Amino acid sequence: MANGIFSVATGIAILGLLLASVRLAKGPWAVDRIVALDAMTIIATSLIVAFAVFSGRRIYVDVAMVYGLVGFAGVVAFARYLEGGL
Amino acid sequence: MAEILGACISLVGAVFFLLSAIGLLRMPDAFTRMQTGTKATTLGSILFLIGIGVMRPDYLGRTVLLAGFIALTNPVSSNALARAAHGFRKRLGARLEPDALAADEPIAASAPQEAEHGD
């Protein structure tokens, strides 16, 4: 029961990741693409934790933490580059 | 029972992810896309991670830490993105009627020329 509900939740999150990647592909300006990349980073961080639950290995939660850190740094670096401050 | 409760909390968070992605597709300009793409994913990831922590109590400490980390860093990246998008506001076609940043800062007023030069 709980595993079924959690599988549905993971499927909905993967669907959200795919829809955000549509905006990443066709966003008219660079800012739109970076906004979509930011949303995809957050969704992917949560999906790595979901993968940790499915595989039963707690090390993937640490992987998700490092991925969140790197994604945050990447989005801030892209934003500073667009602003002209990098 | 706690497992089903945690899975339901995760399901609500995943629905917020889906709503955020639909908002990214349907919103008309970059600033409104930024609003759905950062606020809704922040709430969705907090609910998703807390739900996993309720479902598996041995994961709870790290997922709460990760949720707090996302809640702290996502507004910062959103703010940096909004300042970057403000430099392109003429080309983005967004309606910015009360524009306090353009009125306040001479740096922000000179940013579009630099950005167009850099392209």
N, CA and C atoms of all chains as a GROMACS GRO file, in nm:
protein
  615
    1MET      N    1   0.083  -0.121   0.000
    1MET     CA    2   0.000   0.000   0.000
    1MET      C    3   0.086   0.126   0.000
    2ALA      N    4   0.174   0.137   0.102
    2ALA     CA    5   0.260   0.256   0.110
    2ALA      C    6   0.356   0.260  -0.008
    3ASN      N    7   0.406   0.142  -0.046
    3ASN     CA    8   0.498   0.140  -0.161
    3ASN      C    9   0.429   0.180  -0.290
    4GLY      N   10   0.301   0.140  -0.303
    4GLY     CA   11   0.226   0.178  -0.423
    4GLY      C   12   0.204   0.327  -0.431
    5ILE      N   13   0.162   0.388  -0.318
    5ILE     CA   14   0.139   0.534  -0.317
    5ILE      C   15   0.270   0.607  -0.345
    6PHE      N   16   0.380   0.556  -0.286
    6PHE     CA   17   0.507   0.625  -0.308
    6PHE      C   18   0.555   0.608  -0.452
    7SER      N   19   0.523   0.492  -0.514
    7SER     CA   20   0.559   0.475  -0.656
    7SER      C   21   0.482   0.573  -0.743
    8VAL      N   22   0.352   0.594  -0.712
    8VAL     CA   23   0.273   0.692  -0.786
    8VAL      C   24   0.331   0.832  -0.769
    9ALA      N   25   0.372   0.865  -0.644
    9ALA     CA   26   0.431   0.997  -0.619
    9ALA      C   27   0.558   1.016  -0.700
   10THR      N   28   0.642   0.911  -0.706
   10THR     CA   29   0.766   0.921  -0.784
   10THR      C   30   0.736   0.937  -0.933
   11GLY      N   31   0.633   0.866  -0.981
   11GLY     CA   32   0.595   0.881  -1.122
   11GLY      C   33   0.548   1.021  -1.154
   12ILE      N   34   0.470   1.081  -1.062
   12ILE     CA   35   0.422   1.218  -1.084
   12ILE      C   36   0.541   1.315  -1.085
   13ALA      N   37   0.637   1.292  -0.996
   13ALA     CA   38   0.755   1.380  -0.993
   13ALA      C   39   0.836   1.367  -1.121
   14ILE      N   40   0.847   1.243  -1.175
   14ILE     CA   41   0.920   1.224  -1.302
   14ILE      C   42   0.846   1.295  -1.416
   15LEU      N   43   0.712   1.291  -1.413
   15LEU     CA   44   0.633   1.362  -1.514
   15LEU      C   45   0.658   1.513  -1.506
   16GLY      N   46   0.665   1.566  -1.383
   16GLY     CA   47   0.697   1.707  -1.366
   16GLY      C   48   0.834   1.741  -1.420
   17LEU      N   49   0.932   1.649  -1.397
   17LEU     CA   50   1.068   1.671  -1.451
   17LEU      C   51   1.066   1.678  -1.602
   18LEU      N   52   0.988   1.589  -1.667
   18LEU     CA   53   0.980   1.589  -1.814
   18LEU      C   54   0.914   1.716  -1.866
   19LEU      N   55   0.805   1.761  -1.799
   19LEU     CA   56   0.738   1.883  -1.843
   19LEU      C   57   0.829   2.005  -1.828
   20ALA      N   58   0.907   2.009  -1.718
   20ALA     CA   59   1.001   2.120  -1.702
   20ALA      C   60   1.110   2.115  -1.808
   21SER      N   61   1.149   1.995  -1.853
   21SER     CA   62   1.251   1.987  -1.956
   21SER      C   63   1.198   2.035  -2.091
   22VAL      N   64   1.065   2.032  -2.111
   22VAL     CA   65   1.009   2.093  -2.232
   22VAL      C   66   1.035   2.243  -2.232
   23ARG      N   67   1.015   2.308  -2.115
   23ARG     CA   68   1.045   2.451  -2.107
   23ARG      C   69   1.195   2.477  -2.123
   24LEU      N   70   1.277   2.386  -2.072
   24LEU     CA   71   1.423   2.400  -2.092
   24LEU      C   72   1.458   2.394  -2.239
   25ALA      N   73   1.386   2.311  -2.318
   25ALA     CA   74   1.421   2.297  -2.459
   25ALA      C   75   1.371   2.416  -2.540
   26LYS      N   76   1.252   2.468  -2.510
   26LYS     CA   77   1.195   2.568  -2.600
   26LYS      C   78   1.184   2.708  -2.543
   27GLY      N   79   1.240   2.732  -2.420
   27GLY     CA   80   1.230   2.864  -2.360
   27GLY      C   81   1.285   2.972  -2.451
   28PRO      N   82   1.210   3.081  -2.472
   28PRO     CA   83   1.256   3.178  -2.573
   28PRO      C   84   1.384   3.251  -2.532
   29TRP      N   85   1.404   3.275  -2.402
   29TRP     CA   86   1.525   3.347  -2.358
   29TRP      C   87   1.604   3.258  -2.264
   30ALA      N   88   1.729   3.298  -2.241
   30ALA     CA   89   1.817   3.220  -2.152
   30ALA      C   90   1.763   3.216  -2.010
   31VAL      N   91   1.694   3.326  -1.967
   31VAL     CA   92   1.642   3.328  -1.830
   31VAL      C   93   1.537   3.219  -1.810
   32ASP      N   94   1.451   3.197  -1.912
   32ASP     CA   95   1.350   3.092  -1.903
   32ASP      C   96   1.415   2.955  -1.889
   33ARG      N   97   1.521   2.933  -1.966
   33ARG     CA   98   1.589   2.804  -1.958
   33ARG      C   99   1.651   2.782  -1.822
   34ILE      N  100   1.709   2.888  -1.762
   34ILE     CA  101   1.773   2.870  -1.632
   34ILE      C  102   1.669   2.849  -1.523
   35VAL      N  103   1.552   2.916  -1.536
   35VAL     CA  104   1.444   2.890  -1.440
   35VAL      C  105   1.400   2.744  -1.448
   36ALA      N  106   1.388   2.691  -1.570
   36ALA     CA  107   1.350   2.550  -1.585
   36ALA      C  108   1.459   2.459  -1.530
   37LEU      N  109   1.586   2.498  -1.550
   37LEU     CA  110   1.697   2.416  -1.498
   37LEU      C  111   1.696   2.414  -1.346
   38ASP      N  112   1.662   2.529  -1.284
   38ASP     CA  113   1.655   2.537  -1.138
   38ASP      C  114   1.546   2.444  -1.086
   39ALA      N  115   1.428   2.449  -1.148
   39ALA     CA  116   1.318   2.361  -1.106
   39ALA      C  117   1.355   2.215  -1.125
   40MET      N  118   1.425   2.183  -1.237
   40MET     CA  119   1.464   2.044  -1.262
   40MET      C  120   1.568   1.997  -1.161
   41THR      N  121   1.656   2.088  -1.117
   41THR     CA  122   1.755   2.050  -1.015
   41THR      C  123   1.688   2.011  -0.885
   42ILE      N  124   1.587   2.091  -0.844
   42ILE     CA  125   1.518   2.061  -0.718
   42ILE      C  126   1.443   1.928  -0.730
   43ILE      N  127   1.373   1.908  -0.843
   43ILE     CA  128   1.297   1.784  -0.859
   43ILE      C  129   1.392   1.664  -0.863
   44ALA      N  130   1.507   1.679  -0.930
   44ALA     CA  131   1.602   1.568  -0.939
   44ALA      C  132   1.663   1.536  -0.804
   45THR      N  133   1.686   1.640  -0.720
   45THR     CA  134   1.736   1.614  -0.585
   45THR      C  135   1.638   1.528  -0.506
   46SER      N  136   1.508   1.562  -0.517
   46SER     CA  137   1.408   1.481  -0.447
   46SER      C  138   1.400   1.340  -0.505
   47LEU      N  139   1.419   1.328  -0.637
   47LEU     CA  140   1.410   1.195  -0.699
   47LEU      C  141   1.529   1.106  -0.660
   48ILE      N  142   1.645   1.167  -0.634
   48ILE     CA  143   1.759   1.087  -0.588
   48ILE      C  144   1.729   1.029  -0.449
   49VAL      N  145   1.662   1.109  -0.363
   49VAL     CA  146   1.624   1.057  -0.231
   49VAL      C  147   1.520   0.945  -0.247
   50ALA      N  148   1.428   0.961  -0.344
   50ALA     CA  149   1.331   0.854  -0.370
   50ALA      C  150   1.402   0.728  -0.418
   51PHE      N  151   1.507   0.745  -0.498
   51PHE     CA  152   1.585   0.629  -0.543
   51PHE      C  153   1.656   0.562  -0.426
   52ALA      N  154   1.699   0.645  -0.327
   52ALA     CA  155   1.760   0.588  -0.207
   52ALA      C  156   1.660   0.500  -0.132
   53VAL      N  157   1.532   0.544  -0.128
   53VAL     CA  158   1.430   0.463  -0.062
   53VAL      C  159   1.408   0.333  -0.139
   54PHE      N  160   1.398   0.342  -0.273
   54PHE     CA  161   1.369   0.222  -0.352
   54PHE      C  162   1.483   0.122  -0.347
   55SER      N  163   1.609   0.170  -0.351
   55SER     CA  164   1.721   0.077  -0.352
   55SER      C  165   1.763   0.038  -0.211
   56GLY      N  166   1.717   0.111  -0.108
   56GLY     CA  167   1.750   0.076   0.029
   56GLY      C  168   1.892   0.108   0.071
   57ARG      N  169   1.958   0.199  -0.002
   57ARG     CA  170   2.095   0.236   0.034
   57ARG      C  171   2.096   0.382   0.076
   58ARG      N  172   2.136   0.409   0.202
   58ARG     CA  173   2.125   0.544   0.256
   58ARG      C  174   2.230   0.638   0.199
   59ILE      N  175   2.330   0.586   0.131
   59ILE     CA  176   2.438   0.673   0.080
   59ILE      C  177   2.384   0.769  -0.026
   60TYR      N  178   2.272   0.731  -0.094
   60TYR     CA  179   2.220   0.817  -0.199
   60TYR      C  180   2.159   0.945  -0.145
   61VAL      N  181   2.123   0.948  -0.014
   61VAL     CA  182   2.076   1.075   0.045
   61VAL      C  183   2.191   1.176   0.048
   62ASP      N  184   2.311   1.128   0.079
   62ASP     CA  185   2.427   1.217   0.074
   62ASP      C  186   2.456   1.263  -0.068
   63VAL      N  187   2.436   1.170  -0.164
   63VAL     CA  188   2.454   1.209  -0.305
   63VAL      C  189   2.355   1.320  -0.342
   64ALA      N  190   2.231   1.309  -0.293
   64ALA     CA  191   2.131   1.413  -0.320
   64ALA      C  192   2.172   1.545  -0.259
   65MET      N  193   2.232   1.541  -0.139
   65MET     CA  194   2.274   1.666  -0.076
   65MET      C  195   2.384   1.734  -0.158
   66VAL      N  196   2.481   1.656  -0.204
   66VAL     CA  197   2.589   1.713  -0.285
   66VAL      C  198   2.533   1.765  -0.418
   67TYR      N  199   2.436   1.691  -0.476
   67TYR     CA  200   2.378   1.737  -0.603
   67TYR      C  201   2.303   1.868  -0.586
   68GLY      N  202   2.231   1.881  -0.470
   68GLY     CA  203   2.161   2.007  -0.444
   68GLY      C  204   2.259   2.122  -0.430
   69LEU      N  205   2.372   2.098  -0.363
   69LEU     CA  206   2.473   2.204  -0.347
   69LEU      C  207   2.530   2.246  -0.482
   70VAL      N  208   2.565   2.148  -0.566
   70VAL     CA  209   2.625   2.179  -0.696
   70VAL      C  210   2.523   2.248  -0.787
   71GLY      N  211   2.396   2.203  -0.782
   71GLY     CA  212   2.293   2.266  -0.864
   71GLY      C  213   2.269   2.410  -0.824
   72PHE      N  214   2.267   2.436  -0.692
   72PHE     CA  215   2.250   2.574  -0.645
   72PHE      C  216   2.365   2.662  -0.692
   73ALA      N  217   2.489   2.612  -0.678
   73ALA     CA  218   2.604   2.690  -0.722
   73ALA      C  219   2.597   2.715  -0.873
   74GLY      N  220   2.551   2.614  -0.949
   74GLY     CA  221   2.542   2.631  -1.093
   74GLY      C  222   2.440   2.735  -1.133
   75VAL      N  223   2.323   2.733  -1.068
   75VAL     CA  224   2.220   2.830  -1.104
   75VAL      C  225   2.264   2.971  -1.068
   76VAL      N  226   2.328   2.988  -0.951
   76VAL     CA  227   2.375   3.122  -0.913
   76VAL      C  228   2.485   3.168  -1.009
   77ALA      N  229   2.572   3.076  -1.053
   77ALA     CA  230   2.677   3.114  -1.148
   77ALA      C  231   2.618   3.156  -1.282
   78PHE      N  232   2.516   3.082  -1.331
   78PHE     CA  233   2.451   3.121  -1.456
   78PHE      C  234   2.385   3.257  -1.443
   79ALA      N  235   2.320   3.283  -1.328
   79ALA     CA  236   2.251   3.410  -1.310
   79ALA      C  237   2.350   3.525  -1.305
   80ARG      N  238   2.463   3.505  -1.236
   80ARG     CA  239   2.564   3.610  -1.230
   80ARG      C  240   2.626   3.634  -1.368
   81TYR      N  241   2.639   3.528  -1.447
   81TYR     CA  242   2.693   3.544  -1.582
   81TYR      C  243   2.600   3.626  -1.669
   82LEU      N  244   2.467   3.600  -1.659
   82LEU     CA  245   2.372   3.678  -1.738
   82LEU      C  246   2.370   3.823  -1.694
   83GLU      N  247   2.388   3.846  -1.563
   83GLU     CA  248   2.387   3.982  -1.512
   83GLU      C  249   2.512   4.059  -1.555
   84GLY      N  250   2.615   3.987  -1.597
   84GLY     CA  251   2.737   4.053  -1.638
   84GLY      C  252   2.837   4.072  -1.527
   85GLY      N  253   2.818   4.002  -1.414
   85GLY     CA  254   2.906   4.021  -1.300
   85GLY      C  255   3.010   3.912  -1.284
   86LEU      N  256   3.021   3.822  -1.383
   86LEU     CA  257   3.114   3.710  -1.368
   86LEU      C  258   3.224   3.720  -1.473
   87MET      N  259   0.097   0.221   0.937
   87MET     CA  260   0.018   0.344   0.934
   87MET      C  261   0.105   0.466   0.905
   88ALA      N  262   0.220   0.472   0.974
   88ALA     CA  263   0.311   0.584   0.949
   88ALA      C  264   0.364   0.580   0.807
   89GLU      N  265   0.381   0.459   0.753
   89GLU     CA  266   0.430   0.447   0.615
   89GLU      C  267   0.331   0.506   0.516
   90ILE      N  268   0.199   0.474   0.538
   90ILE     CA  269   0.097   0.526   0.445
   90ILE      C  270   0.087   0.678   0.458
   91LEU      N  271   0.097   0.729   0.582
   91LEU     CA  272   0.092   0.875   0.601
   91LEU      C  273   0.209   0.943   0.530
   92GLY      N  274   0.330   0.887   0.546
   92GLY     CA  275   0.445   0.946   0.478
   92GLY      C  276   0.433   0.941   0.327
   93ALA      N  277   0.380   0.828   0.275
   93ALA     CA  278   0.363   0.817   0.130
   93ALA      C  279   0.262   0.918   0.079
   94CYS      N  280   0.156   0.946   0.160
   94CYS     CA  281   0.057   1.046   0.117
   94CYS      C  282   0.118   1.186   0.118
   95ILE      N  283   0.202   1.217   0.219
   95ILE     CA  284   0.269   1.348   0.220
   95ILE      C  285   0.360   1.361   0.098
   96SER      N  286   0.431   1.253   0.063
   96SER     CA  287   0.516   1.256  -0.056
   96SER      C  288   0.433   1.275  -0.182
   97LEU      N  289   0.313   1.215  -0.184
   97LEU     CA  290   0.226   1.231  -0.301
   97LEU      C  291   0.182   1.377  -0.318
   98VAL      N  292   0.150   1.444  -0.205
   98VAL     CA  293   0.113   1.586  -0.214
   98VAL      C  294   0.231   1.669  -0.265
   99GLY      N  295   0.353   1.637  -0.218
   99GLY     CA  296   0.470   1.708  -0.268
   99GLY      C  297   0.492   1.686  -0.416
  100ALA      N  298   0.471   1.562  -0.463
  100ALA     CA  299   0.488   1.533  -0.605
  100ALA      C  300   0.384   1.606  -0.689
  101VAL      N  301   0.260   1.622  -0.634
  101VAL     CA  302   0.159   1.700  -0.707
  101VAL      C  303   0.203   1.845  -0.717
  102PHE      N  304   0.269   1.898  -0.613
  102PHE     CA  305   0.321   2.035  -0.624
  102PHE      C  306   0.431   2.044  -0.730
  103PHE      N  307   0.515   1.938  -0.743
  103PHE     CA  308   0.614   1.937  -0.852
  103PHE      C  309   0.545   1.945  -0.988
  104LEU      N  310   0.439   1.865  -1.005
  104LEU     CA  311   0.369   1.862  -1.134
  104LEU      C  312   0.304   1.997  -1.163
  105LEU      N  313   0.242   2.060  -1.058
  105LEU     CA  314   0.180   2.192  -1.078
  105LEU      C  315   0.286   2.296  -1.114
  106SER      N  316   0.403   2.285  -1.052
  106SER     CA  317   0.510   2.378  -1.085
  106SER      C  318   0.554   2.364  -1.230
  107ALA      N  319   0.564   2.239  -1.277
  107ALA     CA  320   0.607   2.218  -1.415
  107ALA      C  321   0.500   2.267  -1.513
  108ILE      N  322   0.372   2.246  -1.480
  108ILE     CA  323   0.265   2.297  -1.567
  108ILE      C  324   0.268   2.450  -1.570
  109GLY      N  325   0.294   2.510  -1.453
  109GLY     CA  326   0.306   2.656  -1.449
  109GLY      C  327   0.423   2.706  -1.530
  110LEU      N  328   0.536   2.631  -1.528
  110LEU     CA  329   0.651   2.668  -1.612
  110LEU      C  330   0.613   2.668  -1.759
  111LEU      N  331   0.527   2.574  -1.800
  111LEU     CA  332   0.489   2.568  -1.941
  111LEU      C  333   0.387   2.674  -1.978
  112ARG      N  334   0.296   2.710  -1.887
  112ARG     CA  335   0.182   2.791  -1.926
  112ARG      C  336   0.192   2.938  -1.891
  113MET      N  337   0.284   2.977  -1.801
  113MET     CA  338   0.292   3.117  -1.760
  113MET      C  339   0.346   3.204  -1.874
  114PRO      N  340   0.304   3.330  -1.883
  114PRO     CA  341   0.332   3.408  -2.004
  114PRO      C  342   0.472   3.467  -2.014
  115ASP      N  343   0.537   3.504  -1.904
  115ASP     CA  344   0.670   3.564  -1.919
  115ASP      C  345   0.765   3.511  -1.811
  116ALA      N  346   0.890   3.555  -1.816
  116ALA     CA  347   0.995   3.492  -1.736
  116ALA      C  348   0.976   3.513  -1.586
  117PHE      N  349   0.919   3.629  -1.547
  117PHE     CA  350   0.908   3.654  -1.403
  117PHE      C  351   0.801   3.566  -1.340
  118THR      N  352   0.689   3.546  -1.410
  118THR     CA  353   0.585   3.458  -1.355
  118THR      C  354   0.631   3.312  -1.358
  119ARG      N  355   0.709   3.277  -1.462
  119ARG     CA  356   0.766   3.142  -1.464
  119ARG      C  357   0.860   3.121  -1.347
  120MET      N  358   0.935   3.226  -1.314
  120MET     CA  359   1.025   3.218  -1.200
  120MET      C  360   0.948   3.196  -1.070
  121GLN      N  361   0.832   3.259  -1.060
  121GLN     CA  362   0.752   3.243  -0.938
  121GLN      C  363   0.705   3.098  -0.923
  122THR      N  364   0.649   3.038  -1.028
  122THR     CA  365   0.603   2.900  -1.014
  122THR      C  366   0.721   2.805  -1.005
  123GLY      N  367   0.829   2.834  -1.080
  123GLY     CA  368   0.939   2.740  -1.085
  123GLY      C  369   1.020   2.734  -0.959
  124THR      N  370   1.014   2.836  -0.872
  124THR     CA  371   1.092   2.827  -0.749
  124THR      C  372   1.006   2.808  -0.625
  125LYS      N  373   0.893   2.880  -0.615
  125LYS     CA  374   0.814   2.868  -0.491
  125LYS      C  375   0.748   2.732  -0.481
  126ALA      N  376   0.686   2.687  -0.590
  126ALA     CA  377   0.613   2.560  -0.584
  126ALA      C  378   0.708   2.443  -0.569
  127THR      N  379   0.828   2.450  -0.630
  127THR     CA  380   0.921   2.338  -0.611
  127THR      C  381   0.979   2.338  -0.471
  128THR      N  382   0.993   2.458  -0.408
  128THR     CA  383   1.040   2.458  -0.270
  128THR      C  384   0.942   2.386  -0.179
  129LEU      N  385   0.814   2.422  -0.189
  129LEU     CA  386   0.713   2.356  -0.106
  129LEU      C  387   0.703   2.208  -0.141
  130GLY      N  388   0.708   2.175  -0.270
  130GLY     CA  389   0.698   2.036  -0.311
  130GLY      C  390   0.813   1.952  -0.260
  131SER      N  391   0.936   2.007  -0.266
  131SER     CA  392   1.049   1.926  -0.221
  131SER      C  393   1.047   1.910  -0.070
  132ILE      N  394   1.003   2.015   0.003
  132ILE     CA  395   0.996   2.002   0.149
  132ILE      C  396   0.895   1.893   0.185
  133LEU      N  397   0.777   1.894   0.120
  133LEU     CA  398   0.675   1.792   0.150
  133LEU      C  399   0.724   1.653   0.110
  134PHE      N  400   0.786   1.642  -0.008
  134PHE     CA  401   0.834   1.512  -0.057
  134PHE      C  402   0.939   1.453   0.039
  135LEU      N  403   1.034   1.538   0.083
  135LEU     CA  404   1.141   1.487   0.169
  135LEU      C  405   1.091   1.456   0.309
  136ILE      N  406   1.002   1.541   0.364
  136ILE     CA  407   0.947   1.512   0.497
  136ILE      C  408   0.862   1.384   0.491
  137GLY      N  409   0.792   1.364   0.378
  137GLY     CA  410   0.714   1.241   0.362
  137GLY      C  411   0.803   1.117   0.362
  138ILE      N  412   0.918   1.127   0.294
  138ILE     CA  413   1.012   1.014   0.297
  138ILE      C  414   1.064   0.992   0.438
  139GLY      N  415   1.089   1.102   0.510
  139GLY     CA  416   1.136   1.088   0.648
  139GLY      C  417   1.033   1.025   0.739
  140VAL      N  418   0.904   1.056   0.717
  140VAL     CA  419   0.799   0.993   0.798
  140VAL      C  420   0.785   0.846   0.760
  141MET      N  421   0.804   0.817   0.629
  141MET     CA  422   0.787   0.679   0.584
  141MET      C  423   0.901   0.590   0.634
  142ARG      N  424   1.024   0.637   0.626
  142ARG     CA  425   1.140   0.563   0.676
  142ARG      C  426   1.206   0.646   0.786
  143PRO      N  427   1.179   0.618   0.914
  143PRO     CA  428   1.231   0.706   1.022
  143PRO      C  429   1.383   0.712   1.030
  144ASP      N  430   1.456   0.612   0.976
  144ASP     CA  431   1.602   0.622   0.983
  144ASP      C  432   1.657   0.721   0.880
  145TYR      N  433   1.572   0.766   0.785
  145TYR     CA  434   1.615   0.869   0.689
  145TYR      C  435   1.581   1.010   0.738
  146LEU      N  436   1.509   1.021   0.853
  146LEU     CA  437   1.443   1.148   0.885
  146LEU      C  438   1.543   1.262   0.906
  147GLY      N  439   1.654   1.235   0.976
  147GLY     CA  440   1.749   1.343   1.004
  147GLY      C  441   1.807   1.403   0.878
  148ARG      N  442   1.849   1.316   0.786
  148ARG     CA  443   1.912   1.369   0.664
  148ARG      C  444   1.812   1.436   0.573
  149THR      N  445   1.688   1.382   0.565
  149THR     CA  446   1.591   1.447   0.477
  149THR      C  447   1.547   1.582   0.532
  150VAL      N  448   1.538   1.594   0.667
  150VAL     CA  449   1.505   1.725   0.724
  150VAL      C  450   1.618   1.824   0.697
  151LEU      N  451   1.743   1.776   0.708
  151LEU     CA  452   1.858   1.862   0.677
  151LEU      C  453   1.854   1.908   0.531
  152LEU      N  454   1.824   1.813   0.441
  152LEU     CA  455   1.818   1.846   0.298
  152LEU      C  456   1.703   1.942   0.268
  153ALA      N  457   1.588   1.922   0.336
  153ALA     CA  458   1.474   2.012   0.315
  153ALA      C  459   1.506   2.152   0.364
  154GLY      N  460   1.572   2.163   0.480
  154GLY     CA  461   1.612   2.295   0.528
  154GLY      C  462   1.713   2.361   0.437
  155PHE      N  463   1.803   2.281   0.381
  155PHE     CA  464   1.902   2.333   0.287
  155PHE      C  465   1.834   2.388   0.161
  156ILE      N  466   1.735   2.314   0.109
  156ILE     CA  467   1.663   2.361  -0.010
  156ILE      C  468   1.583   2.486   0.023
  157ALA      N  469   1.521   2.488   0.142
  157ALA     CA  470   1.442   2.606   0.181
  157ALA      C  471   1.530   2.728   0.198
  158LEU      N  472   1.659   2.709   0.232
  158LEU     CA  473   1.748   2.825   0.246
  158LEU      C  474   1.805   2.868   0.112
  159THR      N  475   1.842   2.773   0.024
  159THR     CA  476   1.916   2.811  -0.096
  159THR      C  477   1.827   2.845  -0.215
  160ASN      N  478   1.705   2.791  -0.222
  160ASN     CA  479   1.623   2.816  -0.340
  160ASN      C  480   1.579   2.962  -0.352
  161PRO      N  481   1.542   3.032  -0.242
  161PRO     CA  482   1.515   3.177  -0.258
  161PRO      C  483   1.636   3.257  -0.300
  162VAL      N  484   1.757   3.213  -0.259
  162VAL     CA  485   1.877   3.287  -0.298
  162VAL      C  486   1.898   3.279  -0.449
  163SER      N  487   1.885   3.156  -0.504
  163SER     CA  488   1.903   3.143  -0.649
  163SER      C  489   1.791   3.212  -0.724
  164SER      N  490   1.671   3.212  -0.667
  164SER     CA  491   1.559   3.284  -0.731
  164SER      C  492   1.585   3.434  -0.735
  165ASN      N  493   1.642   3.486  -0.626
  165ASN     CA  494   1.673   3.629  -0.621
  165ASN      C  495   1.780   3.665  -0.723
  166ALA      N  496   1.883   3.581  -0.734
  166ALA     CA  497   1.989   3.608  -0.833
  166ALA      C  498   1.934   3.602  -0.975
  167LEU      N  499   1.844   3.504  -1.000
  167LEU     CA  500   1.783   3.494  -1.132
  167LEU      C  501   1.695   3.614  -1.163
  168ALA      N  502   1.620   3.663  -1.062
  168ALA     CA  503   1.532   3.777  -1.086
  168ALA      C  504   1.613   3.902  -1.115
  169ARG      N  505   1.727   3.920  -1.046
  169ARG     CA  506   1.812   4.036  -1.075
  169ARG      C  507   1.870   4.026  -1.216
  170ALA      N  508   1.907   3.902  -1.257
  170ALA     CA  509   1.960   3.885  -1.393
  170ALA      C  510   1.852   3.913  -1.496
  171ALA      N  511   1.728   3.865  -1.470
  171ALA     CA  512   1.620   3.886  -1.566
  171ALA      C  513   1.580   4.032  -1.572
  172HIS      N  514   1.601   4.107  -1.462
  172HIS     CA  515   1.567   4.249  -1.463
  172HIS      C  516   1.654   4.327  -1.561
  173GLY      N  517   1.776   4.280  -1.585
  173GLY     CA  518   1.860   4.346  -1.684
  173GLY      C  519   1.810   4.330  -1.826
  174PHE      N  520   1.734   4.220  -1.851
  174PHE     CA  521   1.681   4.194  -1.986
  174PHE      C  522   1.534   4.232  -1.998
  175ARG      N  523   1.481   4.317  -1.907
  175ARG     CA  524   1.335   4.330  -1.896
  175ARG      C  525   1.272   4.388  -2.022
  176LYS      N  526   1.348   4.468  -2.100
  176LYS     CA  527   1.288   4.523  -2.223
  176LYS      C  528   1.265   4.412  -2.325
  177ARG      N  529   1.360   4.321  -2.337
  177ARG     CA  530   1.347   4.216  -2.438
  177ARG      C  531   1.254   4.104  -2.394
  178LEU      N  532   1.237   4.085  -2.261
  178LEU     CA  533   1.152   3.975  -2.214
  178LEU      C  534   1.005   4.003  -2.236
  179GLY      N  535   0.968   4.132  -2.251
  179GLY     CA  536   0.828   4.164  -2.276
  179GLY      C  537   0.740   4.150  -2.154
  180ALA      N  538   0.799   4.159  -2.033
  180ALA     CA  539   0.718   4.146  -1.912
  180ALA      C  540   0.664   4.283  -1.872
  181ARG      N  541   0.544   4.284  -1.814
  181ARG     CA  542   0.488   4.407  -1.762
  181ARG      C  543   0.536   4.426  -1.619
  182LEU      N  544   0.617   4.529  -1.597
  182LEU     CA  545   0.668   4.559  -1.463
  182LEU      C  546   0.624   4.700  -1.428
  183GLU      N  547   0.503   4.714  -1.377
  183GLU     CA  548   0.450   4.850  -1.356
  183GLU      C  549   0.518   4.921  -1.239
  184PRO      N  550   0.514   4.868  -1.113
  184PRO     CA  551   0.593   4.935  -1.008
  184PRO      C  552   0.734   4.877  -1.006
  185ASP      N  553   0.828   4.944  -1.074
  185ASP     CA  554   0.963   4.889  -1.089
  185ASP      C  555   1.057   4.965  -0.996
  186ALA      N  556   1.066   4.918  -0.871
  186ALA     CA  557   1.146   4.990  -0.772
  186ALA      C  558   1.295   4.974  -0.797
  187LEU      N  559   1.336   4.859  -0.854
  187LEU     CA  560   1.479   4.835  -0.873
  187LEU      C  561   1.536   4.929  -0.979
  188ALA      N  562   1.460   4.955  -1.087
  188ALA     CA  563   1.508   5.046  -1.191
  188ALA      C  564   1.514   5.189  -1.140
  189ALA      N  565   1.420   5.226  -1.050
  189ALA     CA  566   1.420   5.362  -0.998
  189ALA      C  567   1.532   5.384  -0.898
  190ASP      N  568   1.569   5.278  -0.826
  190ASP     CA  569   1.665   5.293  -0.718
  190ASP      C  570   1.809   5.297  -0.767
  191GLU      N  571   1.845   5.201  -0.855
  191GLU     CA  572   1.987   5.174  -0.873
  191GLU      C  573   2.035   5.220  -1.010
  192PRO      N  574   2.135   5.307  -1.014
  192PRO     CA  575   2.193   5.341  -1.145
  192PRO      C  576   2.270   5.223  -1.206
  193ILE      N  577   2.314   5.128  -1.121
  193ILE     CA  578   2.386   5.011  -1.173
  193ILE      C  579   2.291   4.925  -1.257
  194ALA      N  580   2.169   4.908  -1.204
  194ALA     CA  581   2.073   4.824  -1.277
  194ALA      C  582   2.030   4.890  -1.406
  195ALA      N  583   2.031   5.027  -1.411
  195ALA     CA  584   1.990   5.094  -1.533
  195ALA      C  585   2.094   5.078  -1.643
  196SER      N  586   2.222   5.063  -1.604
  196SER     CA  587   2.326   5.050  -1.707
  196SER      C  588   2.352   4.905  -1.743
  197ALA      N  589   2.286   4.812  -1.676
  197ALA     CA  590   2.313   4.669  -1.700
  197ALA      C  591   2.272   4.620  -1.839
  198PRO      N  592   2.156   4.665  -1.898
  198PRO     CA  593   2.118   4.609  -2.028
  198PRO      C  594   2.219   4.634  -2.139
  199GLN      N  595   2.283   4.750  -2.139
  199GLN     CA  596   2.382   4.776  -2.244
  199GLN      C  597   2.498   4.678  -2.234
  200GLU      N  598   2.543   4.656  -2.109
  200GLU     CA  599   2.653   4.561  -2.089
  200GLU      C  600   2.613   4.421  -2.133
  201ALA      N  601   2.489   4.385  -2.097
  201ALA     CA  602   2.445   4.249  -2.128
  201ALA      C  603   2.433   4.229  -2.280
  202GLU      N  604   2.382   4.332  -2.350
  202GLU     CA  605   2.369   4.318  -2.495
  202GLU      C  606   2.506   4.315  -2.561
  203HIS      N  607   2.601   4.388  -2.500
  203HIS     CA  608   2.736   4.383  -2.554
  203HIS      C  609   2.796   4.244  -2.535
  204GLY      N  610   2.764   4.182  -2.420
  204GLY     CA  611   2.822   4.052  -2.391
  204GLY      C  612   2.766   3.938  -2.474
  205ASP      N  613   2.649   3.958  -2.536
  205ASP     CA  614   2.585   3.846  -2.608
  205ASP      C  615   2.665   3.803  -2.729
   0.00000   0.00000   0.00000
